[in-house]
């Protein structure tokens, strides 16, 4: 990551608010969190300011959230940060920023869900509500929800890196999960809305179950797998495959909850979708394991709390034959 040279402080945020949203400028400001692409600063008790501080792709992602999330939020059963105001680039801060509602809870990489049935039902209800057909002008996102085979290079790189670092007991078994997923029939349904980034740091918990979902920067309705359709969400080649989000069952849920999640989610996922979801899950788990290991070694950009849930997810993936029931052989 390349961070911006401007230091983001409480005073800078107050100045930005005075310039563009003066009615909010007198609220107390304090740091909430420093994420991968953005910093989050509390603005009183019920709002937050989100400012990009790393990759420049975050600029477009913030504008996308501001444009689309307010319309999606009312139908979602878990709380999400709803954009309230948009801040435009200025001399003080040359990038866009947003003011959103503040969602209470603890990220699941710090406080994993422990109530199996309740968390499975909460996640299934959220994704059932989100995975509705998207309009033709919905944003598409490369690498999210398209053919799993498009991520083959990323998988190979992550598998090699995790193997070299000694993070995997059985790299061959991990590869087998991936190869089975890639061999599954492609998604052929309508383009549906996807969160696109359901790893533990983007899910909030309270009292052992999920209470909120954050960071909708990868919100999309598909992945332009080719140049033939110019990213048209109606194209069968790039329609948003819900398997991308259904991977979260192995990443987020406690042991024994995956089957209940699949029984509760609607429409019930078919075997091919479950196979693809396992592929997305193993790709996400490898990525998070590497980021967690980097954090454990004190390297920039590393997140030490990402390692334990990633390794737990890999263990669950390798302990199931079809994504629903434990292996008996």
C-alpha positions as CSV (number, residue, x, y, z in Angstrom):
1,X,0.0,0.0,0.0
2,X,1.1,3.6,-0.6
3,X,-0.4,5.9,1.9
4,X,-1.1,9.6,1.2
5,X,1.4,12.1,2.5
6,X,-1.2,14.2,4.3
7,X,-1.6,13.3,7.9
8,X,-5.2,12.8,8.8
9,X,-6.0,14.3,12.2
10,X,-9.1,15.3,14.1
11,X,-8.3,19.0,13.3
12,X,-8.1,18.2,9.5
13,X,-11.5,16.6,9.7
14,X,-13.0,19.6,11.5
15,X,-11.6,21.9,8.9
16,X,-13.1,19.8,6.1
17,X,-16.5,19.8,7.8
18,X,-16.3,23.6,8.3
19,X,-15.7,24.0,4.6
20,X,-18.3,21.6,3.2
21,X,-20.7,20.5,6.0
22,X,-20.5,23.2,8.7
23,X,-23.6,22.0,10.5
24,X,-21.5,18.9,11.6
25,X,-18.3,20.7,12.4
26,X,-18.9,21.2,16.1
27,X,-19.4,17.4,16.8
28,X,-16.7,15.6,18.8
29,X,-14.1,13.9,16.5
30,X,-12.0,10.9,17.5
31,X,-10.3,8.1,15.7
32,X,-12.4,5.0,15.1
33,X,-10.2,2.7,13.0
34,X,-7.5,2.6,10.3
35,X,-8.5,0.1,7.6
36,X,-6.9,-1.2,4.5
37,X,-7.9,1.7,2.2
38,X,-9.7,4.1,4.5
39,X,-9.5,5.7,7.9
40,X,-12.7,6.0,10.0
41,X,-13.2,8.8,12.5
42,X,-16.1,8.9,14.9
43,X,-18.2,12.0,14.6
44,X,-20.3,12.3,17.7
45,X,-22.1,9.1,18.8
46,X,-24.0,8.3,15.6
47,X,-21.9,9.3,12.6
48,X,-18.4,8.7,11.2
49,X,-16.2,10.3,8.6
50,X,-14.5,7.9,6.2
51,X,-11.4,9.1,4.3
52,X,-9.2,7.2,1.8
53,X,-5.6,7.0,2.9
54,X,-4.1,4.3,0.7
55,X,-4.7,3.1,-2.9
56,X,-6.4,5.6,-5.2
57,X,-9.1,3.0,-6.1
58,X,-10.7,3.8,-2.8
59,X,-11.9,7.2,-4.3
60,X,-14.3,5.5,-6.7
61,X,-15.4,3.0,-4.1
62,X,-16.4,5.7,-1.7
63,X,-18.5,7.4,-4.4
64,X,-20.1,4.1,-5.3
65,X,-21.1,3.5,-1.7
66,X,-22.6,7.0,-1.5
67,X,-24.6,6.4,-4.7
68,X,-26.0,3.0,-4.0
69,X,-25.9,2.0,-0.4
70,X,-28.7,4.4,0.9
71,X,-31.2,2.6,-1.4
72,X,-30.0,-0.9,-0.4
73,X,-29.7,-0.4,3.3
74,X,-33.4,-0.3,4.3
75,X,-34.0,-3.9,3.1
76,X,-31.0,-5.4,4.9
77,X,-31.7,-7.0,8.3
78,X,-28.2,-6.2,9.7
79,X,-27.1,-2.7,10.3
80,X,-24.8,-1.1,7.7
81,X,-23.1,2.3,7.5
82,X,-25.5,4.5,5.5
83,X,-23.7,7.4,3.7
84,X,-25.2,10.8,4.7
85,X,-22.9,13.3,3.1
86,X,-20.3,13.4,0.4
87,X,-17.1,15.5,0.7
88,X,-15.4,16.6,-2.5
89,X,-11.7,17.0,-3.1
90,X,-10.2,20.3,-2.0
91,X,-6.9,22.0,-1.4
92,X,-6.9,20.7,2.2
93,X,-7.6,17.1,1.2
94,X,-7.3,16.1,-2.5
95,X,-9.6,13.1,-2.4
96,X,-13.4,12.5,-1.8
97,X,-14.7,11.4,1.6
98,X,-18.0,10.5,3.1
99,X,-20.0,10.9,6.3
100,X,-21.9,7.8,7.2
101,X,-23.9,6.4,10.1
102,X,-21.8,4.7,12.8
103,X,-22.5,0.9,13.3
104,X,-21.9,-0.4,16.8
105,X,-20.2,-3.8,17.2
106,X,-16.8,-5.5,17.3
107,X,-15.1,-6.8,14.2
108,X,-15.3,-10.6,13.9
109,X,-11.6,-10.9,13.6
110,X,-11.4,-9.6,17.2
111,X,-14.6,-11.2,18.5
112,X,-15.7,-14.2,16.4
113,X,-19.3,-15.3,16.4
114,X,-19.9,-18.1,19.0
115,X,-23.6,-18.7,18.8
116,X,-23.8,-21.1,15.9
117,X,-27.5,-21.2,15.1
118,X,-28.1,-17.5,15.6
119,X,-25.1,-16.4,13.6
120,X,-25.9,-18.8,10.7
121,X,-29.5,-17.4,10.6
122,X,-28.3,-13.8,10.8
123,X,-25.8,-14.3,7.9
124,X,-28.3,-16.2,5.8
125,X,-31.0,-13.5,6.3
126,X,-28.6,-10.8,5.3
127,X,-27.4,-12.5,2.2
128,X,-30.9,-13.6,1.2
129,X,-32.0,-9.9,1.4
130,X,-28.9,-8.6,-0.4
131,X,-28.8,-11.1,-3.3
132,X,-31.6,-9.6,-5.3
133,X,-31.4,-8.9,-9.0
134,X,-29.5,-5.7,-9.6
135,X,-30.4,-3.0,-12.1
136,X,-28.6,-2.8,-15.5
137,X,-26.6,0.3,-14.4
138,X,-25.4,-1.3,-11.2
139,X,-21.6,-1.3,-10.8
140,X,-19.5,-4.3,-11.7
141,X,-16.3,-5.3,-9.9
142,X,-13.3,-7.1,-11.4
143,X,-12.4,-10.1,-9.4
144,X,-15.7,-10.3,-7.5
145,X,-18.5,-12.7,-8.5
146,X,-17.2,-13.6,-12.0
147,X,-15.8,-17.0,-13.1
148,X,-13.6,-18.5,-10.4
149,X,-11.0,-19.5,-12.9
150,X,-10.2,-15.8,-13.4
151,X,-8.6,-15.9,-10.0
152,X,-6.4,-18.9,-10.7
153,X,-3.2,-16.8,-10.7
154,X,-4.0,-15.3,-7.3
155,X,-4.8,-18.7,-5.9
156,X,-1.5,-20.1,-7.2
157,X,0.5,-17.2,-5.8
158,X,-1.2,-17.4,-2.4
159,X,-0.9,-21.2,-2.2
160,X,2.8,-20.9,-3.0
161,X,3.3,-18.2,-0.4
162,X,1.5,-19.9,2.3
163,X,3.3,-23.2,1.6
164,X,6.7,-21.5,1.6
165,X,5.9,-19.9,5.0
166,X,4.8,-23.2,6.5
167,X,1.2,-22.1,7.0
168,X,-0.4,-25.2,5.5
169,X,-0.4,-28.7,6.8
170,X,-1.6,-30.2,3.5
171,X,-1.2,-27.9,0.5
172,X,-2.4,-30.7,-1.8
173,X,-5.7,-30.9,0.0
174,X,-6.1,-27.1,-0.3
175,X,-5.4,-27.3,-4.0
176,X,-7.9,-30.2,-4.4
177,X,-10.7,-27.9,-2.9
178,X,-9.8,-25.2,-5.4
179,X,-9.6,-27.5,-8.4
180,X,-13.0,-29.0,-7.6
181,X,-14.5,-25.5,-7.3
182,X,-13.0,-24.4,-10.7
183,X,-14.4,-27.6,-12.3
184,X,-18.0,-26.8,-11.1
185,X,-20.5,-25.5,-13.7
186,X,-20.5,-21.7,-14.0
187,X,-23.2,-19.5,-12.6
188,X,-26.0,-18.8,-15.1
189,X,-28.5,-16.8,-13.1
190,X,-29.3,-13.1,-13.2
191,X,-26.8,-10.6,-11.9
192,X,-27.4,-10.1,-8.2
193,X,-26.0,-7.6,-5.7
194,X,-22.9,-8.8,-3.9
195,X,-21.0,-7.4,-0.9
196,X,-17.8,-8.9,-2.4
197,X,-15.6,-8.6,0.7
198,X,-17.1,-10.6,3.6
199,X,-14.0,-11.3,5.6
200,X,-14.0,-11.1,9.4
201,X,-12.8,-7.5,9.7
202,X,-15.9,-6.4,7.7
203,X,-18.5,-8.1,9.9
204,X,-19.5,-6.9,13.4
205,X,-20.5,-9.0,16.3
206,X,-22.3,-8.5,19.6
207,X,-23.4,-11.1,22.2
208,X,-21.9,-13.9,20.1
209,X,-23.7,-13.3,16.8
210,X,-23.6,-10.9,13.9
211,X,-25.0,-7.4,14.3
212,X,-23.6,-5.4,11.4
213,X,-21.8,-5.4,8.0
214,X,-19.4,-2.7,7.0
215,X,-17.1,-1.7,4.1
216,X,-19.2,-1.9,1.0
217,X,-16.4,-0.7,-1.3
218,X,-16.6,-3.9,-3.3
219,X,-20.4,-3.7,-3.7
220,X,-21.1,-4.9,-7.2
221,X,-23.4,-6.9,-9.5
222,X,-20.8,-9.0,-11.3
223,X,-17.4,-9.2,-12.8
224,X,-16.7,-8.3,-16.5
225,X,-14.9,-11.5,-17.4
226,X,-14.4,-10.4,-21.0
227,X,-14.5,-7.3,-23.1
228,X,-17.4,-8.5,-25.3
229,X,-20.2,-7.1,-23.2
230,X,-18.6,-3.9,-21.9
231,X,-19.4,-4.9,-18.3
232,X,-23.2,-5.2,-19.0
233,X,-24.6,-6.9,-15.8
234,X,-27.1,-8.8,-18.0
235,X,-24.3,-10.7,-19.7
236,X,-24.2,-14.4,-18.7
237,X,-20.4,-14.2,-18.7
238,X,-20.2,-11.7,-16.0
239,X,-23.3,-12.0,-13.9
240,X,-22.8,-11.7,-10.2
241,X,-22.3,-15.2,-8.8
242,X,-23.6,-15.3,-5.2
243,X,-21.0,-18.0,-4.5
244,X,-18.6,-15.2,-3.9
245,X,-20.5,-14.1,-0.8
246,X,-21.7,-17.6,0.2
247,X,-18.0,-18.3,0.9
248,X,-18.5,-16.4,4.1
249,X,-20.1,-19.4,5.7
250,X,-16.8,-21.1,6.1
251,X,-14.9,-17.9,6.8
252,X,-17.2,-16.4,9.5
253,X,-19.3,-19.0,11.1
254,X,-18.3,-21.1,14.1
255,X,-17.8,-24.9,13.7
256,X,-21.0,-26.8,12.9
257,X,-22.9,-23.8,11.6
258,X,-22.3,-24.1,7.8
259,X,-25.0,-26.6,7.1
260,X,-27.6,-24.6,9.0
261,X,-26.6,-21.5,7.0
262,X,-27.1,-23.4,3.7
263,X,-30.5,-24.7,4.9
264,X,-31.6,-21.2,5.8
265,X,-30.3,-19.1,2.9
266,X,-32.8,-18.7,0.0
267,X,-32.8,-19.7,-2.7
268,X,-31.2,-22.9,-1.5
269,X,-27.8,-23.2,-3.1
270,X,-27.3,-26.0,-5.5
271,X,-24.3,-28.4,-5.4
272,X,-22.4,-26.4,-8.1
273,X,-22.9,-23.2,-6.2
274,X,-21.6,-24.8,-3.0
275,X,-18.5,-26.1,-4.9
276,X,-17.8,-22.6,-6.3
277,X,-18.3,-21.1,-2.9
278,X,-15.7,-23.4,-1.4
279,X,-13.3,-22.2,-4.0
280,X,-14.0,-18.5,-3.1
281,X,-13.6,-19.4,0.6
282,X,-10.3,-21.1,0.2
283,X,-9.0,-18.2,-1.9
284,X,-10.1,-15.7,0.8
285,X,-8.7,-17.9,3.6
286,X,-5.3,-18.1,2.0
287,X,-5.3,-14.3,1.4
288,X,-6.2,-13.6,5.0
289,X,-3.7,-16.1,6.4
290,X,-0.9,-14.4,4.5
291,X,-2.0,-10.9,5.7
292,X,-2.3,-12.3,9.3
293,X,1.2,-13.8,9.0
294,X,2.6,-10.5,7.8
295,X,1.0,-8.8,10.8
296,X,2.5,-11.4,13.2
297,X,5.9,-10.6,11.7
298,X,5.3,-6.9,12.2
299,X,5.3,-6.1,8.4
300,X,3.5,-3.0,7.0
301,X,0.0,-3.7,6.0
302,X,-0.2,-6.9,8.0
303,X,-3.2,-7.7,10.3
304,X,-2.3,-10.2,13.0
305,X,-5.9,-10.7,14.0
306,X,-6.7,-12.0,10.5
307,X,-4.6,-15.1,10.9
308,X,-6.7,-17.2,13.4
309,X,-10.0,-17.0,11.6
310,X,-8.3,-17.8,8.3
311,X,-6.7,-20.9,9.7
312,X,-10.0,-22.0,11.3
313,X,-11.7,-21.5,7.9
314,X,-9.1,-23.7,6.1
315,X,-9.6,-26.4,8.8
316,X,-13.3,-26.3,8.2
317,X,-13.0,-26.4,4.4
318,X,-10.7,-29.4,4.6
319,X,-12.9,-31.2,7.1
320,X,-16.0,-31.3,4.8
321,X,-16.6,-33.3,1.7
322,X,-19.3,-31.2,0.1
323,X,-19.4,-28.0,2.2
324,X,-22.3,-29.2,4.4
325,X,-21.4,-32.3,6.3
326,X,-18.2,-33.6,7.9
327,X,-16.1,-36.0,6.0
328,X,-16.8,-39.6,7.3
329,X,-14.2,-41.5,5.5
